[in-house]
Amino acid sequence: MQTYKNLSGVSGAASYEIGNDYIKVLFKDGKGYVYTYSSAGVQQIEDMKKLAANGSGLNTYINKYVKNDYESKF
């Protein structure tokens, strides 16, 4: 997994992994979630991939749009 840049300094996201049709996000509290095209939607996953790579806005986006739309936990 790659460390989330957290440019705002206040994100709950710690690291992420991007795949073709998914993104895994590990939060600072130790909880990890897998969001997929089938669980959260193609556009949402692609948005999350961009936010993760940019290091800003990922945690806010998850809380606002896809919080409970994960496929699994890890």
Backbone atoms as SQL, in Angstrom:
CREATE TABLE atoms (id INTEGER PRIMARY KEY, chain TEXT, resi INTEGER, resn TEXT, atom TEXT, x REAL, y REAL, z REAL);
INSERT INTO atoms VALUES
  (1, 'A', 1, 'MET', 'N', 0.840, -1.187, 0.000),
  (2, 'A', 1, 'MET', 'CA', 0.000, 0.000, 0.000),
  (3, 'A', 1, 'MET', 'C', 0.884, 1.247, 0.000),
  (4, 'A', 2, 'GLN', 'N', 0.350, 2.303, -0.563),
  (5, 'A', 2, 'GLN', 'CA', 1.064, 3.576, -0.602),
  (6, 'A', 2, 'GLN', 'C', 0.572, 4.474, 0.526),
  (7, 'A', 3, 'THR', 'N', 1.472, 5.210, 1.110),
  (8, 'A', 3, 'THR', 'CA', 1.102, 6.156, 2.156),
  (9, 'A', 3, 'THR', 'C', 0.307, 7.298, 1.541),
  (10, 'A', 4, 'TYR', 'N', -0.816, 7.625, 2.164),
  (11, 'A', 4, 'TYR', 'CA', -1.634, 8.750, 1.715),
  (12, 'A', 4, 'TYR', 'C', -0.936, 10.043, 2.111),
  (13, 'A', 5, 'LYS', 'N', -0.749, 10.956, 1.170),
  (14, 'A', 5, 'LYS', 'CA', 0.006, 12.191, 1.413),
  (15, 'A', 5, 'LYS', 'C', -0.619, 13.093, 2.472),
  (16, 'A', 6, 'ASN', 'N', -1.938, 13.100, 2.578),
  (17, 'A', 6, 'ASN', 'CA', -2.638, 13.875, 3.604),
  (18, 'A', 6, 'ASN', 'C', -2.184, 15.338, 3.617),
  (19, 'A', 7, 'LEU', 'N', -2.339, 16.008, 2.504),
  (20, 'A', 7, 'LEU', 'CA', -1.892, 17.389, 2.372),
  (21, 'A', 7, 'LEU', 'C', -2.587, 18.336, 3.344),
  (22, 'A', 8, 'SER', 'N', -3.812, 18.008, 3.750),
  (23, 'A', 8, 'SER', 'CA', -4.528, 18.861, 4.703),
  (24, 'A', 8, 'SER', 'C', -4.019, 18.673, 6.126),
  (25, 'A', 9, 'GLY', 'N', -3.426, 17.512, 6.379),
  (26, 'A', 9, 'GLY', 'CA', -2.924, 17.217, 7.714),
  (27, 'A', 9, 'GLY', 'C', -3.962, 16.704, 8.686),
  (28, 'A', 10, 'VAL', 'N', -5.210, 16.582, 8.257),
  (29, 'A', 10, 'VAL', 'CA', -6.275, 16.167, 9.175),
  (30, 'A', 10, 'VAL', 'C', -7.048, 14.937, 8.705),
  (31, 'A', 11, 'SER', 'N', -6.611, 14.301, 7.644),
  (32, 'A', 11, 'SER', 'CA', -7.336, 13.159, 7.097),
  (33, 'A', 11, 'SER', 'C', -7.251, 11.945, 8.004),
  (34, 'A', 12, 'GLY', 'N', -8.315, 11.154, 7.991),
  (35, 'A', 12, 'GLY', 'CA', -8.313, 9.886, 8.701),
  (36, 'A', 12, 'GLY', 'C', -7.703, 8.765, 7.875),
  (37, 'A', 13, 'ALA', 'N', -7.486, 9.013, 6.578),
  (38, 'A', 13, 'ALA', 'CA', -6.893, 8.010, 5.693),
  (39, 'A', 13, 'ALA', 'C', -5.388, 7.939, 5.919),
  (40, 'A', 14, 'ALA', 'N', -4.861, 6.719, 5.973),
  (41, 'A', 14, 'ALA', 'CA', -3.427, 6.526, 6.208),
  (42, 'A', 14, 'ALA', 'C', -2.698, 6.009, 4.973),
  (43, 'A', 15, 'SER', 'N', -3.309, 5.042, 4.274),
  (44, 'A', 15, 'SER', 'CA', -2.680, 4.481, 3.081),
  (45, 'A', 15, 'SER', 'C', -3.751, 3.914, 2.161),
  (46, 'A', 16, 'TYR', 'N', -3.332, 3.595, 0.942),
  (47, 'A', 16, 'TYR', 'CA', -4.280, 3.104, -0.053),
  (48, 'A', 16, 'TYR', 'C', -3.573, 2.206, -1.062),
  (49, 'A', 17, 'GLU', 'N', -4.392, 1.422, -1.759),
  (50, 'A', 17, 'GLU', 'CA', -3.911, 0.583, -2.860),
  (51, 'A', 17, 'GLU', 'C', -4.925, 0.687, -3.984),
  (52, 'A', 18, 'ILE', 'N', -4.440, 0.975, -5.168),
  (53, 'A', 18, 'ILE', 'CA', -5.314, 1.131, -6.326),
  (54, 'A', 18, 'ILE', 'C', -5.181, -0.079, -7.242),
  (55, 'A', 19, 'GLY', 'N', -6.331, -0.637, -7.632),
  (56, 'A', 19, 'GLY', 'CA', -6.384, -1.707, -8.617),
  (57, 'A', 19, 'GLY', 'C', -7.217, -1.259, -9.800),
  (58, 'A', 20, 'ASN', 'N', -7.375, -2.126, -10.777),
  (59, 'A', 20, 'ASN', 'CA', -8.152, -1.764, -11.969),
  (60, 'A', 20, 'ASN', 'C', -9.573, -1.349, -11.634),
  (61, 'A', 21, 'ASP', 'N', -10.234, -2.112, -10.764),
  (62, 'A', 21, 'ASP', 'CA', -11.641, -1.841, -10.469),
  (63, 'A', 21, 'ASP', 'C', -11.913, -1.683, -8.977),
  (64, 'A', 22, 'TYR', 'N', -10.895, -1.285, -8.224),
  (65, 'A', 22, 'TYR', 'CA', -11.075, -1.124, -6.783),
  (66, 'A', 22, 'TYR', 'C', -10.064, -0.147, -6.204),
  (67, 'A', 23, 'ILE', 'N', -10.337, 0.246, -4.967),
  (68, 'A', 23, 'ILE', 'CA', -9.372, 0.958, -4.148),
  (69, 'A', 23, 'ILE', 'C', -9.516, 0.436, -2.723),
  (70, 'A', 24, 'LYS', 'N', -8.400, 0.117, -2.114),
  (71, 'A', 24, 'LYS', 'CA', -8.372, -0.272, -0.707),
  (72, 'A', 24, 'LYS', 'C', -7.889, 0.939, 0.073),
  (73, 'A', 25, 'VAL', 'N', -8.542, 1.222, 1.184),
  (74, 'A', 25, 'VAL', 'CA', -8.144, 2.358, 2.011),
  (75, 'A', 25, 'VAL', 'C', -7.978, 1.887, 3.448),
  (76, 'A', 26, 'LEU', 'N', -6.821, 2.168, 4.014),
  (77, 'A', 26, 'LEU', 'CA', -6.547, 1.876, 5.418),
  (78, 'A', 26, 'LEU', 'C', -6.578, 3.194, 6.169),
  (79, 'A', 27, 'PHE', 'N', -7.363, 3.222, 7.244),
  (80, 'A', 27, 'PHE', 'CA', -7.503, 4.438, 8.035),
  (81, 'A', 27, 'PHE', 'C', -6.575, 4.405, 9.241),
  (82, 'A', 28, 'LYS', 'N', -6.346, 5.564, 9.807),
  (83, 'A', 28, 'LYS', 'CA', -5.431, 5.694, 10.939),
  (84, 'A', 28, 'LYS', 'C', -5.877, 4.882, 12.147),
  (85, 'A', 29, 'ASP', 'N', -7.174, 4.584, 12.241),
  (86, 'A', 29, 'ASP', 'CA', -7.674, 3.791, 13.367),
  (87, 'A', 29, 'ASP', 'C', -7.434, 2.295, 13.174),
  (88, 'A', 30, 'GLY', 'N', -6.783, 1.928, 12.059),
  (89, 'A', 30, 'GLY', 'CA', -6.461, 0.531, 11.790),
  (90, 'A', 30, 'GLY', 'C', -7.508, -0.223, 10.999),
  (91, 'A', 31, 'LYS', 'N', -8.627, 0.408, 10.693),
  (92, 'A', 31, 'LYS', 'CA', -9.679, -0.242, 9.919),
  (93, 'A', 31, 'LYS', 'C', -9.418, -0.045, 8.433),
  (94, 'A', 32, 'GLY', 'N', -9.613, -1.122, 7.673),
  (95, 'A', 32, 'GLY', 'CA', -9.402, -1.066, 6.236),
  (96, 'A', 32, 'GLY', 'C', -10.646, -1.480, 5.478),
  (97, 'A', 33, 'TYR', 'N', -10.868, -0.848, 4.338),
  (98, 'A', 33, 'TYR', 'CA', -12.053, -1.105, 3.532),
  (99, 'A', 33, 'TYR', 'C', -11.668, -1.235, 2.068),
  (100, 'A', 34, 'VAL', 'N', -12.360, -2.134, 1.374),
  (101, 'A', 34, 'VAL', 'CA', -12.179, -2.311, -0.060),
  (102, 'A', 34, 'VAL', 'C', -13.443, -1.795, -0.746),
  (103, 'A', 35, 'TYR', 'N', -13.264, -0.807, -1.602),
  (104, 'A', 35, 'TYR', 'CA', -14.362, -0.244, -2.387),
  (105, 'A', 35, 'TYR', 'C', -14.156, -0.675, -3.829),
  (106, 'A', 36, 'THR', 'N', -15.198, -1.204, -4.457),
  (107, 'A', 36, 'THR', 'CA', -15.082, -1.723, -5.817),
  (108, 'A', 36, 'THR', 'C', -16.110, -1.068, -6.736),
  (109, 'A', 37, 'TYR', 'N', -15.901, -1.268, -8.039),
  (110, 'A', 37, 'TYR', 'CA', -16.886, -0.796, -9.009),
  (111, 'A', 37, 'TYR', 'C', -18.273, -1.324, -8.660),
  (112, 'A', 38, 'SER', 'N', -18.352, -2.608, -8.303),
  (113, 'A', 38, 'SER', 'CA', -19.664, -3.209, -8.049),
  (114, 'A', 38, 'SER', 'C', -20.281, -2.751, -6.733),
  (115, 'A', 39, 'SER', 'N', -19.459, -2.375, -5.762),
  (116, 'A', 39, 'SER', 'CA', -20.029, -1.963, -4.473),
  (117, 'A', 39, 'SER', 'C', -20.324, -0.470, -4.397),
  (118, 'A', 40, 'ALA', 'N', -19.491, 0.352, -5.020),
  (119, 'A', 40, 'ALA', 'CA', -19.629, 1.804, -4.879),
  (120, 'A', 40, 'ALA', 'C', -19.902, 2.530, -6.193),
  (121, 'A', 41, 'GLY', 'N', -19.673, 1.875, -7.312),
  (122, 'A', 41, 'GLY', 'CA', -19.899, 2.511, -8.608),
  (123, 'A', 41, 'GLY', 'C', -18.595, 2.939, -9.269),
  (124, 'A', 42, 'VAL', 'N', -18.584, 2.863, -10.576),
  (125, 'A', 42, 'VAL', 'CA', -17.381, 3.163, -11.352),
  (126, 'A', 42, 'VAL', 'C', -16.913, 4.595, -11.122),
  (127, 'A', 43, 'GLN', 'N', -17.810, 5.564, -11.239),
  (128, 'A', 43, 'GLN', 'CA', -17.408, 6.967, -11.109),
  (129, 'A', 43, 'GLN', 'C', -16.836, 7.261, -9.727),
  (130, 'A', 44, 'GLN', 'N', -17.465, 6.720, -8.686),
  (131, 'A', 44, 'GLN', 'CA', -16.983, 6.957, -7.331),
  (132, 'A', 44, 'GLN', 'C', -15.583, 6.380, -7.131),
  (133, 'A', 45, 'ILE', 'N', -15.345, 5.183, -7.637),
  (134, 'A', 45, 'ILE', 'CA', -14.019, 4.571, -7.489),
  (135, 'A', 45, 'ILE', 'C', -12.975, 5.379, -8.246),
  (136, 'A', 46, 'GLU', 'N', -13.296, 5.804, -9.451),
  (137, 'A', 46, 'GLU', 'CA', -12.347, 6.603, -10.226),
  (138, 'A', 46, 'GLU', 'C', -12.072, 7.946, -9.538),
  (139, 'A', 47, 'ASP', 'N', -13.106, 8.551, -8.955),
  (140, 'A', 47, 'ASP', 'CA', -12.910, 9.791, -8.188),
  (141, 'A', 47, 'ASP', 'C', -11.984, 9.547, -7.003),
  (142, 'A', 48, 'MET', 'N', -12.209, 8.449, -6.291),
  (143, 'A', 48, 'MET', 'CA', -11.394, 8.123, -5.122),
  (144, 'A', 48, 'MET', 'C', -9.941, 7.858, -5.503),
  (145, 'A', 49, 'LYS', 'N', -9.721, 7.201, -6.640),
  (146, 'A', 49, 'LYS', 'CA', -8.356, 6.953, -7.112),
  (147, 'A', 49, 'LYS', 'C', -7.617, 8.272, -7.334),
  (148, 'A', 50, 'LYS', 'N', -8.289, 9.232, -7.963),
  (149, 'A', 50, 'LYS', 'CA', -7.673, 10.538, -8.224),
  (150, 'A', 50, 'LYS', 'C', -7.374, 11.273, -6.927),
  (151, 'A', 51, 'LEU', 'N', -8.319, 11.267, -6.008),
  (152, 'A', 51, 'LEU', 'CA', -8.122, 11.947, -4.726),
  (153, 'A', 51, 'LEU', 'C', -6.980, 11.310, -3.942),
  (154, 'A', 52, 'ALA', 'N', -6.920, 9.989, -3.961),
  (155, 'A', 52, 'ALA', 'CA', -5.842, 9.287, -3.256),
  (156, 'A', 52, 'ALA', 'C', -4.486, 9.661, -3.840),
  (157, 'A', 53, 'ALA', 'N', -4.382, 9.649, -5.152),
  (158, 'A', 53, 'ALA', 'CA', -3.119, 9.983, -5.809),
  (159, 'A', 53, 'ALA', 'C', -2.720, 11.432, -5.559),
  (160, 'A', 54, 'ASN', 'N', -3.712, 12.321, -5.462),
  (161, 'A', 54, 'ASN', 'CA', -3.440, 13.742, -5.216),
  (162, 'A', 54, 'ASN', 'C', -3.132, 14.036, -3.754),
  (163, 'A', 55, 'GLY', 'N', -3.527, 13.128, -2.854),
  (164, 'A', 55, 'GLY', 'CA', -3.238, 13.310, -1.433),
  (165, 'A', 55, 'GLY', 'C', -4.139, 14.280, -0.716),
  (166, 'A', 56, 'SER', 'N', -5.311, 14.522, -1.271),
  (167, 'A', 56, 'SER', 'CA', -6.220, 15.482, -0.653),
  (168, 'A', 56, 'SER', 'C', -7.672, 15.151, -0.978),
  (169, 'A', 57, 'GLY', 'N', -8.534, 15.178, 0.043),
  (170, 'A', 57, 'GLY', 'CA', -9.966, 15.035, -0.156),
  (171, 'A', 57, 'GLY', 'C', -10.529, 13.632, -0.072),
  (172, 'A', 58, 'LEU', 'N', -9.696, 12.625, 0.092),
  (173, 'A', 58, 'LEU', 'CA', -10.175, 11.242, 0.073),
  (174, 'A', 58, 'LEU', 'C', -11.104, 10.929, 1.240),
  (175, 'A', 59, 'ASN', 'N', -10.700, 11.244, 2.445),
  (176, 'A', 59, 'ASN', 'CA', -11.515, 10.931, 3.617),
  (177, 'A', 59, 'ASN', 'C', -12.860, 11.654, 3.568),
  (178, 'A', 60, 'THR', 'N', -12.847, 12.921, 3.186),
  (179, 'A', 60, 'THR', 'CA', -14.086, 13.697, 3.076),
  (180, 'A', 60, 'THR', 'C', -15.008, 13.081, 2.038),
  (181, 'A', 61, 'TYR', 'N', -14.461, 12.693, 0.897),
  (182, 'A', 61, 'TYR', 'CA', -15.250, 12.083, -0.171),
  (183, 'A', 61, 'TYR', 'C', -15.891, 10.787, 0.314),
  (184, 'A', 62, 'ILE', 'N', -15.106, 9.956, 0.967),
  (185, 'A', 62, 'ILE', 'CA', -15.634, 8.689, 1.472),
  (186, 'A', 62, 'ILE', 'C', -16.788, 8.942, 2.433),
  (187, 'A', 63, 'ASN', 'N', -16.593, 9.833, 3.384),
  (188, 'A', 63, 'ASN', 'CA', -17.643, 10.116, 4.367),
  (189, 'A', 63, 'ASN', 'C', -18.899, 10.693, 3.731),
  (190, 'A', 64, 'LYS', 'N', -18.736, 11.461, 2.683),
  (191, 'A', 64, 'LYS', 'CA', -19.878, 12.119, 2.049),
  (192, 'A', 64, 'LYS', 'C', -20.620, 11.226, 1.059),
  (193, 'A', 65, 'TYR', 'N', -19.875, 10.399, 0.308),
  (194, 'A', 65, 'TYR', 'CA', -20.495, 9.682, -0.809),
  (195, 'A', 65, 'TYR', 'C', -20.514, 8.155, -0.727),
  (196, 'A', 66, 'VAL', 'N', -19.527, 7.523, -0.118),
  (197, 'A', 66, 'VAL', 'CA', -19.440, 6.060, -0.220),
  (198, 'A', 66, 'VAL', 'C', -19.182, 5.350, 1.109),
  (199, 'A', 67, 'LYS', 'N', -19.419, 6.015, 2.201),
  (200, 'A', 67, 'LYS', 'CA', -19.034, 5.499, 3.520),
  (201, 'A', 67, 'LYS', 'C', -19.385, 4.024, 3.726),
  (202, 'A', 68, 'ASN', 'N', -20.608, 3.648, 3.436),
  (203, 'A', 68, 'ASN', 'CA', -21.047, 2.273, 3.682),
  (204, 'A', 68, 'ASN', 'C', -21.084, 1.412, 2.423),
  (205, 'A', 69, 'ASP', 'N', -20.535, 1.912, 1.331),
  (206, 'A', 69, 'ASP', 'CA', -20.574, 1.191, 0.060),
  (207, 'A', 69, 'ASP', 'C', -19.318, 0.359, -0.191),
  (208, 'A', 70, 'TYR', 'N', -18.716, -0.144, 0.860),
  (209, 'A', 70, 'TYR', 'CA', -17.523, -0.978, 0.705),
  (210, 'A', 70, 'TYR', 'C', -17.932, -2.419, 0.420),
  (211, 'A', 71, 'GLU', 'N', -17.047, -3.136, -0.240),
  (212, 'A', 71, 'GLU', 'CA', -17.308, -4.546, -0.537),
  (213, 'A', 71, 'GLU', 'C', -16.888, -5.438, 0.618),
  (214, 'A', 72, 'SER', 'N', -15.766, -5.096, 1.243),
  (215, 'A', 72, 'SER', 'CA', -15.273, -5.896, 2.361),
  (216, 'A', 72, 'SER', 'C', -14.371, -5.054, 3.250),
  (217, 'A', 73, 'LYS', 'N', -14.069, -5.622, 4.406),
  (218, 'A', 73, 'LYS', 'CA', -13.156, -4.986, 5.357),
  (219, 'A', 73, 'LYS', 'C', -11.882, -5.820, 5.431),
  (220, 'A', 74, 'PHE', 'N', -10.787, -5.187, 5.860),
  (221, 'A', 74, 'PHE', 'CA', -9.553, -5.939, 6.076),
  (222, 'A', 74, 'PHE', 'C', -8.823, -5.373, 7.271);
